[in-house]
Amino acid sequence: MKPRTRSVVPVDITRRETLLGLAGAGLALAGAHTVSAAPTGKAAAARAAADDHFASRMASERIPGLAVAVLRGPDLLWSRGYGWADLSRRLPMTPDTIQNIGSVSKTFTATAVMQLLDAGRLGLDDDINRHLGFEVVHPAHRAKPVTIRQLLTHQSGIADGPAYANAYVCGDPRISLEEWLRAYLLPDGRFYDAARNFHDWGPGGRFSYANVPYGLLGHLVERIAGVPFAEYCRQHIFLPLGMRETSWYLRDIDTAHHAIPYSWVSGGQVRGPSWGGLPPAVIGDPAAAGRADGEYAANCLYNHPNFPDGFLRSSVHQLVNYARAYLDAARGGERPLLQTQTIGQMFRIESGDDSRVMGLCWNAQLRNGRELLWGHGGSDPGINANLRLRFADGVAAVVLMNTNVGRPPLPAPLEFAEYLVDHSGELLAD
């Protein structure tokens, strides 16, 4: 795909506009549910309340499009699209709309790693240099090896320097994953910066969330498996789960069905995350912030050479298949994604505090001091995502939105996912 720049699309989303988008999306959803399409009584009231809840939040937080789903056990209880995937084309957002899912992608990379663990081809505490074709050494702690476990739990000492933020590109990356990692991690690499690409503490020293380590995990998978990382995921995760429109590369999907990632701009400030210490910009049109005020700016469809950390594209309905596979594997299902004992390892607490804990990639919110709601969020220019799992009763929720809402007290995608989990029983048909 050629790099492209999209113009700013001014819009003022009101509650009426949001509900109009919902009406259009509802047509696309006909027959998509495994439960009754026209429930009555409590279930109908719960779904109407959910519609009002999401539409209200979308209007107040300037969210152009939102797709959600909740399942319990094998059943898809409820899925819905709200608003617009593409404002200029008036394309409704639906549970089948494709978009990048941000750091929810990391759980797929971790899944691939743990499948190789199940196959006996790696150990979590292996020195990564045992498997790489080049040597990664922390410049200030050369005697301490980096392990696979440390990469999975954000304790490797590798940081996201400014070179990471500068590597976003419209279309697919122009250099390979290995080339990017060598340039970033090796002293003679063109992106190498000992002070900013690494923390001052060594491997295993502490927790600090980072993206580059997950690119390194993806490369470890392709080195050990002997196939490109994207192809490994296609063969061993996507196709077995029926995720036929899920891909790491734009070239492998129909972009006509891809949501436009929109950044809200106000007062010249772009709403969104910053990586490597750099403020957010509109990808593909950095000057958009200077032209827009109280408007959406459309990012291009972008990717990154370190793609295993956050650049997978999928839909709510396909992610439901993935969530179901995890719930099935945890119960010892007949065709598990991973062995049941491996699931136990992934969701064992490795680090954390009184409000949030970390397993192997997956993290959990502590609720009422005891209940664990495991999952992962995704945040990137023009997108937010969240996937949550409650193993106690086999409930999962998926949320995708085509804008980034920043960080209020509780990030909207996490709040939406918690809402779905908490109301899952009420959403059942009568």
C-alpha positions as a LaTeX table, in Angstrom:
\begin{tabular}{lrrr}
\hline
Residue & $x$ (\AA) & $y$ (\AA) & $z$ (\AA) \\
\hline
Met1 & 0.00 & 0.00 & 0.00 \\
Lys2 & 1.31 & 3.43 & $-0.87$ \\
Pro3 & 1.61 & 6.02 & 1.91 \\
Arg4 & $-1.38$ & 8.28 & 1.88 \\
Thr5 & $-2.61$ & 11.34 & 3.65 \\
Arg6 & $-6.25$ & 11.80 & 4.56 \\
Ser7 & $-7.89$ & 15.17 & 5.04 \\
Val8 & $-9.42$ & 16.32 & 8.29 \\
Val9 & $-13.10$ & 15.39 & 8.54 \\
Pro10 & $-15.03$ & 17.90 & 10.68 \\
Val11 & $-17.91$ & 16.39 & 12.61 \\
Asp12 & $-19.80$ & 17.08 & 15.79 \\
Ile13 & $-21.10$ & 13.78 & 17.11 \\
Thr14 & $-24.32$ & 14.33 & 18.94 \\
Arg15 & $-26.45$ & 11.70 & 20.64 \\
Arg16 & $-28.73$ & 11.74 & 17.58 \\
Glu17 & $-25.80$ & 11.09 & 15.21 \\
Thr18 & $-24.58$ & 8.25 & 17.38 \\
Leu19 & $-27.97$ & 6.58 & 17.45 \\
Leu20 & $-28.33$ & 7.03 & 13.70 \\
Gly21 & $-25.06$ & 5.14 & 13.34 \\
Leu22 & $-26.39$ & 2.49 & 15.69 \\
Ala23 & $-29.50$ & 2.07 & 13.54 \\
Gly24 & $-27.39$ & 1.58 & 10.43 \\
Ala25 & $-25.07$ & $-0.85$ & 12.19 \\
Gly26 & $-28.03$ & $-2.80$ & 13.49 \\
Leu27 & $-29.01$ & $-3.70$ & 9.93 \\
Ala28 & $-25.59$ & $-5.23$ & 9.38 \\
Leu29 & $-25.96$ & $-7.28$ & 12.54 \\
Ala30 & $-29.12$ & $-9.13$ & 11.57 \\
Gly31 & $-28.70$ & $-12.82$ & 12.34 \\
Ala32 & $-25.27$ & $-12.33$ & 13.92 \\
His33 & $-26.28$ & $-13.41$ & 17.42 \\
Thr34 & $-26.52$ & $-16.90$ & 18.82 \\
Val35 & $-29.31$ & $-15.76$ & 21.15 \\
Ser36 & $-32.73$ & $-14.40$ & 20.26 \\
Ala37 & $-32.56$ & $-11.36$ & 17.96 \\
Ala38 & $-35.64$ & $-9.86$ & 19.63 \\
Pro39 & $-35.53$ & $-10.61$ & 23.38 \\
Thr40 & $-38.27$ & $-9.41$ & 25.68 \\
Gly41 & $-38.50$ & $-8.52$ & 29.33 \\
Lys42 & $-35.31$ & $-8.17$ & 31.35 \\
Ala43 & $-32.94$ & $-8.98$ & 28.50 \\
Ala44 & $-34.55$ & $-6.37$ & 26.23 \\
Ala45 & $-34.36$ & $-3.79$ & 29.01 \\
Ala46 & $-30.71$ & $-4.63$ & 29.69 \\
Arg47 & $-29.81$ & $-4.26$ & 26.00 \\
Ala48 & $-31.67$ & $-0.97$ & 25.73 \\
Ala49 & $-29.83$ & 0.26 & 28.82 \\
Ala50 & $-26.52$ & $-0.78$ & 27.25 \\
Asp51 & $-27.41$ & 1.08 & 24.06 \\
Asp52 & $-28.12$ & 4.22 & 26.07 \\
His53 & $-24.96$ & 3.79 & 28.15 \\
Phe54 & $-22.63$ & 3.41 & 25.18 \\
Ala55 & $-24.32$ & 6.09 & 23.06 \\
Ser56 & $-24.13$ & 8.61 & 25.90 \\
Arg57 & $-20.45$ & 7.95 & 26.54 \\
Met58 & $-19.67$ & 8.10 & 22.83 \\
Ala59 & $-21.25$ & 11.53 & 22.57 \\
Ser60 & $-19.52$ & 12.93 & 25.67 \\
Glu61 & $-16.08$ & 11.49 & 24.83 \\
Arg62 & $-16.16$ & 12.10 & 21.06 \\
Ile63 & $-16.02$ & 8.46 & 19.95 \\
Pro64 & $-16.97$ & 8.09 & 16.27 \\
Gly65 & $-17.37$ & 4.30 & 16.20 \\
Leu66 & $-17.59$ & 1.50 & 18.76 \\
Ala67 & $-18.11$ & $-2.25$ & 18.49 \\
Val68 & $-18.67$ & $-4.56$ & 21.47 \\
Ala69 & $-19.42$ & $-8.20$ & 22.25 \\
Val70 & $-19.87$ & $-10.37$ & 25.32 \\
Leu71 & $-19.88$ & $-14.16$ & 25.56 \\
Arg72 & $-20.40$ & $-16.73$ & 28.28 \\
Gly73 & $-19.06$ & $-20.22$ & 27.78 \\
Pro74 & $-19.58$ & $-21.21$ & 24.13 \\
Asp75 & $-22.38$ & $-18.69$ & 23.52 \\
Leu76 & $-22.12$ & $-15.22$ & 22.05 \\
Leu77 & $-24.63$ & $-13.42$ & 24.28 \\
Trp78 & $-24.71$ & $-10.06$ & 22.57 \\
Ser79 & $-22.74$ & $-8.00$ & 20.06 \\
Arg80 & $-23.37$ & $-4.54$ & 18.71 \\
Gly81 & $-21.96$ & $-1.76$ & 16.58 \\
Tyr82 & $-22.45$ & 1.95 & 17.26 \\
Gly83 & $-21.61$ & 5.01 & 15.22 \\
Trp84 & $-19.32$ & 5.14 & 12.23 \\
Ala85 & $-16.29$ & 3.24 & 10.99 \\
Asp86 & $-15.78$ & 5.86 & 8.27 \\
Leu87 & $-17.37$ & 9.28 & 8.73 \\
Ser88 & $-16.86$ & 10.49 & 5.17 \\
Arg89 & $-18.42$ & 7.36 & 3.62 \\
Arg90 & $-21.04$ & 7.01 & 6.39 \\
Leu91 & $-19.90$ & 3.41 & 6.84 \\
Pro92 & $-21.41$ & 2.01 & 10.07 \\
Met93 & $-19.25$ & 0.42 & 12.72 \\
Thr94 & $-20.22$ & $-3.24$ & 13.23 \\
Pro95 & $-18.78$ & $-6.23$ & 15.10 \\
Asp96 & $-17.32$ & $-7.34$ & 11.75 \\
Thr97 & $-15.50$ & $-4.06$ & 11.07 \\
Ile98 & $-11.72$ & $-4.52$ & 10.90 \\
Gln99 & $-9.38$ & $-2.23$ & 12.81 \\
Asn100 & $-6.00$ & $-2.35$ & 14.47 \\
Ile101 & $-6.32$ & $-3.59$ & 18.04 \\
Gly102 & $-3.25$ & $-1.98$ & 19.61 \\
Ser103 & $-1.54$ & $-3.82$ & 22.43 \\
Val104 & $-4.21$ & $-6.50$ & 22.66 \\
Ser105 & $-1.94$ & $-7.79$ & 19.88 \\
Lys106 & 0.68 & $-8.60$ & 22.52 \\
Thr107 & $-1.48$ & $-11.44$ & 23.80 \\
Phe108 & $-1.27$ & $-13.11$ & 20.37 \\
Thr109 & 2.52 & $-12.79$ & 20.41 \\
Ala110 & 2.57 & $-14.26$ & 23.90 \\
Thr111 & 0.27 & $-17.08$ & 22.72 \\
Ala112 & 2.72 & $-17.95$ & 19.94 \\
Val113 & 5.60 & $-17.99$ & 22.46 \\
Met114 & 3.67 & $-20.25$ & 24.82 \\
Gln115 & 2.73 & $-22.63$ & 22.01 \\
Leu116 & 6.46 & $-23.12$ & 21.44 \\
Leu117 & 6.85 & $-23.69$ & 25.18 \\
Asp118 & 4.16 & $-26.40$ & 24.95 \\
Ala119 & 6.13 & $-27.95$ & 22.08 \\
Gly120 & 9.30 & $-28.02$ & 24.21 \\
Arg121 & 11.16 & $-25.66$ & 21.89 \\
Leu122 & 11.98 & $-22.95$ & 24.43 \\
Gly123 & 12.05 & $-22.28$ & 28.17 \\
Leu124 & 10.72 & $-19.17$ & 29.84 \\
Asp125 & 14.01 & $-18.54$ & 31.60 \\
Asp126 & 16.16 & $-19.11$ & 28.52 \\
Asp127 & 18.70 & $-16.42$ & 27.70 \\
Ile128 & 17.25 & $-14.95$ & 24.51 \\
Asn129 & 20.70 & $-15.01$ & 22.90 \\
Arg130 & 20.44 & $-18.80$ & 22.88 \\
His131 & 17.82 & $-18.46$ & 20.14 \\
Leu132 & 18.73 & $-15.24$ & 18.31 \\
Gly133 & 21.03 & $-14.84$ & 15.35 \\
Phe134 & 22.53 & $-11.73$ & 16.98 \\
Glu135 & 23.46 & $-10.84$ & 20.56 \\
Val136 & 21.37 & $-8.48$ & 22.69 \\
Val137 & 23.22 & $-7.08$ & 25.71 \\
His138 & 22.09 & $-4.39$ & 28.13 \\
Pro139 & 24.83 & $-1.74$ & 27.81 \\
Ala140 & 24.97 & $-0.98$ & 31.54 \\
His141 & 24.48 & $-4.55$ & 32.78 \\
Arg142 & 26.39 & $-6.69$ & 30.35 \\
Ala143 & 26.68 & $-9.70$ & 32.67 \\
Lys144 & 22.91 & $-10.05$ & 33.11 \\
Pro145 & 21.14 & $-12.04$ & 30.38 \\
Val146 & 17.71 & $-11.03$ & 29.11 \\
Thr147 & 15.23 & $-13.90$ & 29.40 \\
Ile148 & 12.00 & $-14.73$ & 27.58 \\
Arg149 & 10.08 & $-14.37$ & 30.85 \\
Gln150 & 11.47 & $-10.86$ & 31.33 \\
Leu151 & 10.32 & $-9.86$ & 27.84 \\
Leu152 & 6.83 & $-11.20$ & 28.54 \\
Thr153 & 6.54 & $-9.38$ & 31.88 \\
His154 & 8.09 & $-6.01$ & 30.89 \\
Gln155 & 11.13 & $-6.53$ & 33.11 \\
Ser156 & 13.87 & $-6.81$ & 30.46 \\
Gly157 & 15.38 & $-3.35$ & 30.83 \\
Ile158 & 14.67 & $-2.60$ & 27.14 \\
Ala159 & 12.79 & 0.70 & 26.68 \\
Asp160 & 10.86 & 2.48 & 23.94 \\
Gly161 & 13.18 & 5.24 & 22.77 \\
Pro162 & 12.23 & 8.06 & 20.38 \\
Ala163 & 13.19 & 5.84 & 17.45 \\
Tyr164 & 10.17 & 3.68 & 18.26 \\
Ala165 & 7.75 & 6.61 & 18.02 \\
Asn166 & 9.36 & 7.79 & 14.78 \\
Ala167 & 8.96 & 4.41 & 13.07 \\
Tyr168 & 5.18 & 4.55 & 12.44 \\
Val169 & 4.53 & 4.43 & 8.70 \\
Cys170 & 1.47 & 4.64 & 6.44 \\
Gly171 & 0.92 & 1.22 & 4.92 \\
Asp172 & 3.05 & $-1.77$ & 5.84 \\
Pro173 & 6.63 & $-1.51$ & 7.17 \\
Arg174 & 9.41 & $-1.12$ & 4.64 \\
Ile175 & 12.02 & $-2.99$ & 6.63 \\
Ser176 & 11.83 & $-6.46$ & 8.18 \\
Leu177 & 11.31 & $-7.13$ & 11.87 \\
Glu178 & 14.86 & $-8.49$ & 12.18 \\
Glu179 & 16.36 & $-5.48$ & 10.42 \\
Trp180 & 14.49 & $-3.11$ & 12.73 \\
Leu181 & 15.57 & $-4.98$ & 15.89 \\
Arg182 & 19.21 & $-5.11$ & 14.83 \\
Ala183 & 19.15 & $-1.38$ & 14.09 \\
Tyr184 & 17.57 & $-0.63$ & 17.48 \\
Leu185 & 19.39 & $-3.05$ & 19.79 \\
Leu186 & 22.91 & $-3.47$ & 18.37 \\
Pro187 & 25.59 & $-0.83$ & 19.08 \\
Asp188 & 26.32 & $-0.32$ & 15.39 \\
Gly189 & 22.62 & 0.01 & 14.51 \\
Arg190 & 21.27 & 3.24 & 13.03 \\
Phe191 & 18.55 & 3.54 & 15.71 \\
Tyr192 & 20.78 & 2.53 & 18.63 \\
Asp193 & 20.81 & 4.83 & 21.65 \\
Ala194 & 22.19 & 3.26 & 24.82 \\
Ala195 & 20.70 & 5.91 & 27.10 \\
Arg196 & 17.18 & 5.95 & 25.63 \\
Asn197 & 16.68 & 2.45 & 24.23 \\
Phe198 & 17.49 & 0.87 & 27.61 \\
His199 & 16.55 & 1.67 & 31.21 \\
Asp200 & 19.34 & 2.34 & 33.71 \\
Trp201 & 18.28 & $-0.77$ & 35.64 \\
Gly202 & 19.24 & $-4.17$ & 34.35 \\
Pro203 & 17.24 & $-7.22$ & 33.22 \\
Gly204 & 14.88 & $-8.37$ & 35.96 \\
Gly205 & 15.31 & $-5.13$ & 37.90 \\
Arg206 & 11.74 & $-3.86$ & 37.81 \\
Phe207 & 8.53 & $-3.52$ & 35.78 \\
Ser208 & 8.25 & $-0.90$ & 33.05 \\
Tyr209 & 5.78 & $-1.35$ & 30.21 \\
Ala210 & 7.44 & $-1.32$ & 26.78 \\
Asn211 & 6.68 & $-2.26$ & 23.20 \\
Val212 & 10.06 & $-3.12$ & 21.68 \\
Pro213 & 10.44 & $-6.31$ & 23.79 \\
Tyr214 & 7.36 & $-7.76$ & 22.08 \\
Gly215 & 8.91 & $-7.23$ & 18.67 \\
Leu216 & 11.85 & $-9.22$ & 20.00 \\
Leu217 & 9.47 & $-11.98$ & 21.15 \\
Gly218 & 7.96 & $-12.10$ & 17.67 \\
His219 & 11.38 & $-12.50$ & 16.15 \\
Leu220 & 12.21 & $-15.26$ & 18.64 \\
Val221 & 9.11 & $-17.11$ & 17.44 \\
Glu222 & 10.17 & $-16.90$ & 13.80 \\
Arg223 & 13.74 & $-17.92$ & 14.62 \\
Ile224 & 12.63 & $-20.96$ & 16.61 \\
Ala225 & 9.71 & $-21.98$ & 14.37 \\
Gly226 & 11.60 & $-21.39$ & 11.12 \\
Val227 & 8.80 & $-19.37$ & 9.46 \\
Pro228 & 8.04 & $-15.63$ & 9.43 \\
Phe229 & 6.18 & $-14.53$ & 12.54 \\
Ala230 & 3.07 & $-13.40$ & 10.64 \\
Glu231 & 2.87 & $-16.75$ & 8.86 \\
Tyr232 & 3.33 & $-18.67$ & 12.11 \\
Cys233 & 0.35 & $-16.81$ & 13.62 \\
Arg234 & $-1.76$ & $-17.42$ & 10.52 \\
Gln235 & $-1.11$ & $-21.16$ & 10.59 \\
His236 & $-1.23$ & $-21.81$ & 14.32 \\
Ile237 & $-3.68$ & $-19.22$ & 15.69 \\
Phe238 & $-5.80$ & $-17.39$ & 13.11 \\
Leu239 & $-6.87$ & $-20.22$ & 10.79 \\
Pro240 & $-7.52$ & $-22.79$ & 13.55 \\
Leu241 & $-9.80$ & $-20.24$ & 15.24 \\
Gly242 & $-11.60$ & $-19.19$ & 12.06 \\
Met243 & $-10.04$ & $-15.70$ & 12.17 \\
Arg244 & $-9.74$ & $-15.41$ & 8.39 \\
Glu245 & $-9.79$ & $-11.62$ & 8.31 \\
Thr246 & $-7.15$ & $-11.16$ & 10.98 \\
Ser247 & $-3.65$ & $-10.16$ & 9.88 \\
Trp248 & $-0.52$ & $-8.34$ & 10.94 \\
Tyr249 & $-0.25$ & $-6.76$ & 7.48 \\
Leu250 & $-2.62$ & $-4.40$ & 5.68 \\
Arg251 & $-1.81$ & $-6.12$ & 2.40 \\
Asp252 & $-3.57$ & $-9.27$ & 3.60 \\
Ile253 & $-6.96$ & $-7.71$ & 4.39 \\
Asp254 & $-9.64$ & $-5.85$ & 2.49 \\
Thr255 & $-9.08$ & $-2.27$ & 3.65 \\
Ala256 & $-12.54$ & $-1.30$ & 2.36 \\
His257 & $-13.82$ & $-2.97$ & 5.56 \\
His258 & $-11.22$ & $-1.28$ & 7.78 \\
Ala259 & $-12.28$ & 1.45 & 10.20 \\
Ile260 & $-10.58$ & 4.82 & 9.84 \\
Pro261 & $-8.57$ & 5.62 & 13.01 \\
Tyr262 & $-9.61$ & 9.15 & 14.06 \\
Ser263 & $-7.78$ & 11.49 & 16.42 \\
Trp264 & $-9.80$ & 14.18 & 18.18 \\
Val265 & $-8.02$ & 17.55 & 17.94 \\
Ser266 & $-8.81$ & 20.51 & 20.19 \\
Gly267 & $-6.78$ & 23.67 & 20.58 \\
Gly268 & $-4.07$ & 22.20 & 18.41 \\
Gln269 & $-3.64$ & 19.26 & 20.79 \\
Val270 & $-4.02$ & 15.73 & 19.46 \\
Arg271 & $-5.76$ & 13.32 & 21.83 \\
Gly272 & $-3.81$ & 10.11 & 22.03 \\
Pro273 & $-0.81$ & 8.28 & 23.49 \\
Ser274 & 2.83 & 9.26 & 23.32 \\
Trp275 & 5.62 & 6.72 & 22.91 \\
Gly276 & 9.30 & 7.21 & 23.52 \\
Gly277 & 8.62 & 10.57 & 25.13 \\
Leu278 & 7.28 & 12.12 & 21.93 \\
Pro279 & 3.86 & 13.82 & 21.84 \\
Pro280 & 1.17 & 12.27 & 19.64 \\
Ala281 & 0.67 & 13.34 & 16.05 \\
Val282 & $-1.78$ & 12.53 & 13.30 \\
Ile283 & $-0.11$ & 9.66 & 11.44 \\
Gly284 & 0.21 & 10.54 & 7.77 \\
Asp285 & $-0.70$ & 14.20 & 8.30 \\
Pro286 & 1.35 & 15.72 & 11.15 \\
Ala287 & 0.17 & 19.23 & 10.23 \\
Ala288 & $-3.48$ & 18.32 & 10.88 \\
Ala289 & $-3.33$ & 19.48 & 14.50 \\
Gly290 & $-2.60$ & 23.01 & 13.33 \\
Arg291 & $-5.64$ & 23.08 & 11.05 \\
Ala292 & $-8.22$ & 21.36 & 13.24 \\
Asp293 & $-9.99$ & 22.67 & 16.31 \\
Gly294 & $-12.84$ & 20.67 & 17.75 \\
Glu295 & $-12.65$ & 18.25 & 14.84 \\
Tyr296 & $-11.54$ & 14.74 & 13.96 \\
Ala297 & $-8.36$ & 14.19 & 12.00 \\
Ala298 & $-8.13$ & 10.94 & 10.07 \\
Asn299 & $-4.93$ & 8.96 & 10.53 \\
Cys300 & $-3.72$ & 6.87 & 7.63 \\
Leu301 & $-3.88$ & 3.09 & 7.94 \\
Tyr302 & $-0.48$ & 2.65 & 9.53 \\
Asn303 & 1.89 & $-0.08$ & 10.66 \\
His304 & 5.30 & $-0.39$ & 12.31 \\
Pro305 & 8.41 & $-2.56$ & 11.77 \\
Asn306 & 8.09 & $-3.71$ & 15.42 \\
Phe307 & 4.59 & $-4.94$ & 14.56 \\
Pro308 & 4.24 & $-7.92$ & 17.00 \\
Asp309 & 3.79 & $-5.44$ & 19.85 \\
Gly310 & 0.55 & $-3.81$ & 18.70 \\
Phe311 & $-0.38$ & $-3.80$ & 15.03 \\
Leu312 & $-2.68$ & $-6.76$ & 14.53 \\
Arg313 & $-5.95$ & $-6.08$ & 12.67 \\
Ser314 & $-9.11$ & $-7.95$ & 13.55 \\
Ser315 & $-12.80$ & $-7.51$ & 14.40 \\
Val316 & $-14.93$ & $-7.95$ & 17.49 \\
His317 & $-16.52$ & $-11.16$ & 16.19 \\
Gln318 & $-13.14$ & $-12.69$ & 15.36 \\
Leu319 & $-11.73$ & $-11.70$ & 18.74 \\
Val320 & $-14.68$ & $-13.46$ & 20.36 \\
Asn321 & $-13.36$ & $-16.70$ & 18.82 \\
Tyr322 & $-9.97$ & $-15.99$ & 20.37 \\
Ala323 & $-11.41$ & $-15.22$ & 23.80 \\
Arg324 & $-13.53$ & $-18.38$ & 23.64 \\
Ala325 & $-10.42$ & $-20.44$ & 22.84 \\
Tyr326 & $-8.73$ & $-19.15$ & 26.01 \\
Leu327 & $-11.77$ & $-19.93$ & 28.12 \\
Asp328 & $-12.00$ & $-23.40$ & 26.56 \\
Ala329 & $-8.30$ & $-24.08$ & 27.13 \\
Ala330 & $-8.58$ & $-23.04$ & 30.77 \\
Arg331 & $-11.34$ & $-25.64$ & 31.21 \\
Gly332 & $-9.30$ & $-28.36$ & 29.49 \\
Gly333 & $-11.18$ & $-28.23$ & 26.20 \\
Glu334 & $-10.73$ & $-30.92$ & 23.56 \\
Arg335 & $-8.95$ & $-28.66$ & 21.03 \\
Pro336 & $-7.19$ & $-26.13$ & 23.22 \\
Leu337 & $-5.24$ & $-23.15$ & 21.98 \\
Leu338 & $-2.71$ & $-23.96$ & 24.71 \\
Gln339 & $-2.36$ & $-26.72$ & 27.25 \\
Thr340 & $-4.39$ & $-26.10$ & 30.41 \\
Gln341 & $-1.28$ & $-25.99$ & 32.61 \\
Thr342 & 0.23 & $-23.39$ & 30.27 \\
Ile343 & $-2.85$ & $-21.21$ & 30.68 \\
Gly344 & $-2.27$ & $-21.51$ & 34.42 \\
Gln345 & 1.28 & $-20.22$ & 33.98 \\
Met346 & 0.18 & $-17.27$ & 31.87 \\
Phe347 & $-2.34$ & $-16.11$ & 34.45 \\
Arg348 & $-0.15$ & $-16.60$ & 37.50 \\
Ile349 & 0.77 & $-13.29$ & 39.14 \\
Glu350 & 4.36 & $-12.28$ & 38.35 \\
Ser351 & 4.29 & $-8.68$ & 39.63 \\
Gly352 & 1.88 & $-5.93$ & 40.60 \\
Asp353 & 0.42 & $-3.71$ & 43.31 \\
Asp354 & $-2.86$ & $-3.23$ & 45.18 \\
Ser355 & $-4.86$ & $-2.40$ & 42.04 \\
Arg356 & $-3.25$ & $-4.14$ & 39.07 \\
Val357 & $-1.23$ & $-7.32$ & 38.65 \\
Met358 & 0.78 & $-8.78$ & 35.77 \\
Gly359 & 1.00 & $-12.36$ & 34.57 \\
Leu360 & 2.81 & $-13.48$ & 31.42 \\
Cys361 & 1.67 & $-10.64$ & 29.15 \\
Trp362 & $-1.91$ & $-10.60$ & 30.51 \\
Asn363 & $-2.78$ & $-8.20$ & 33.33 \\
Ala364 & $-5.64$ & $-8.10$ & 35.80 \\
Gln365 & $-7.69$ & $-5.51$ & 37.59 \\
Leu366 & $-8.25$ & $-6.37$ & 41.22 \\
Arg367 & $-11.96$ & $-5.92$ & 41.99 \\
Asn368 & $-13.20$ & $-5.76$ & 45.58 \\
Gly369 & $-9.74$ & $-6.85$ & 46.66 \\
Arg370 & $-10.20$ & $-10.40$ & 45.39 \\
Glu371 & $-11.88$ & $-10.94$ & 42.00 \\
Leu372 & $-9.47$ & $-10.91$ & 39.06 \\
Leu373 & $-10.65$ & $-9.66$ & 35.68 \\
Trp374 & $-7.82$ & $-10.63$ & 33.34 \\
Gly375 & $-7.20$ & $-9.06$ & 29.97 \\
His376 & $-5.26$ & $-6.51$ & 27.98 \\
Gly377 & $-5.91$ & $-3.07$ & 26.56 \\
Gly378 & $-4.76$ & $-1.39$ & 23.38 \\
Ser379 & $-3.91$ & 2.27 & 22.83 \\
Asp380 & $-2.54$ & 3.87 & 19.68 \\
Pro381 & $-3.24$ & 6.95 & 17.55 \\
Gly382 & $-6.90$ & 6.77 & 16.57 \\
Ile383 & $-7.77$ & 3.51 & 18.36 \\
Asn384 & $-8.58$ & 1.97 & 21.70 \\
Ala385 & $-9.29$ & $-1.69$ & 22.42 \\
Asn386 & $-9.90$ & $-3.97$ & 25.36 \\
Leu387 & $-10.41$ & $-7.69$ & 25.90 \\
Arg388 & $-11.36$ & $-9.06$ & 29.32 \\
Leu389 & $-11.74$ & $-12.61$ & 30.62 \\
Arg390 & $-13.47$ & $-13.81$ & 33.78 \\
Phe391 & $-12.49$ & $-17.43$ & 34.20 \\
Ala392 & $-14.74$ & $-18.05$ & 37.22 \\
Asp393 & $-17.88$ & $-18.19$ & 35.07 \\
Gly394 & $-16.43$ & $-18.25$ & 31.55 \\
Val395 & $-17.38$ & $-14.69$ & 30.58 \\
Ala396 & $-15.42$ & $-12.56$ & 28.10 \\
Ala397 & $-15.94$ & $-9.09$ & 26.64 \\
Val398 & $-14.38$ & $-7.35$ & 23.63 \\
Val399 & $-14.41$ & $-3.61$ & 22.88 \\
Leu400 & $-12.99$ & $-1.80$ & 19.83 \\
Met401 & $-13.25$ & 1.92 & 19.08 \\
Asn402 & $-11.77$ & 3.96 & 16.26 \\
Thr403 & $-10.41$ & 6.79 & 18.33 \\
Asn404 & $-8.16$ & 7.18 & 21.35 \\
Val405 & $-9.88$ & 8.70 & 24.36 \\
Gly406 & $-6.81$ & 9.32 & 26.51 \\
Arg407 & $-6.73$ & 8.34 & 30.16 \\
Pro408 & $-9.64$ & 9.48 & 32.35 \\
Pro409 & $-9.87$ & 7.90 & 35.85 \\
Leu410 & $-10.96$ & 4.63 & 34.21 \\
Pro411 & $-10.09$ & 4.35 & 30.50 \\
Ala412 & $-13.30$ & 4.09 & 28.48 \\
Pro413 & $-12.50$ & 0.78 & 26.71 \\
Leu414 & $-11.79$ & $-0.90$ & 30.06 \\
Glu415 & $-14.92$ & 0.62 & 31.61 \\
Phe416 & $-16.99$ & $-0.59$ & 28.64 \\
Ala417 & $-15.55$ & $-4.10$ & 28.92 \\
Glu418 & $-16.25$ & $-4.20$ & 32.65 \\
Tyr419 & $-19.80$ & $-3.03$ & 31.98 \\
Leu420 & $-20.36$ & $-5.93$ & 29.59 \\
Val421 & $-18.89$ & $-8.48$ & 31.99 \\
Asp422 & $-20.93$ & $-7.18$ & 34.92 \\
His423 & $-24.18$ & $-7.16$ & 32.90 \\
Ser424 & $-23.58$ & $-10.42$ & 31.03 \\
Gly425 & $-26.32$ & $-12.29$ & 32.89 \\
Glu426 & $-28.89$ & $-9.57$ & 32.21 \\
Leu427 & $-28.14$ & $-9.57$ & 28.48 \\
Leu428 & $-29.31$ & $-13.18$ & 28.10 \\
Ala429 & $-32.54$ & $-13.76$ & 26.21 \\
Asp430 & $-35.58$ & $-14.46$ & 28.41 \\
\hline
\end{tabular}
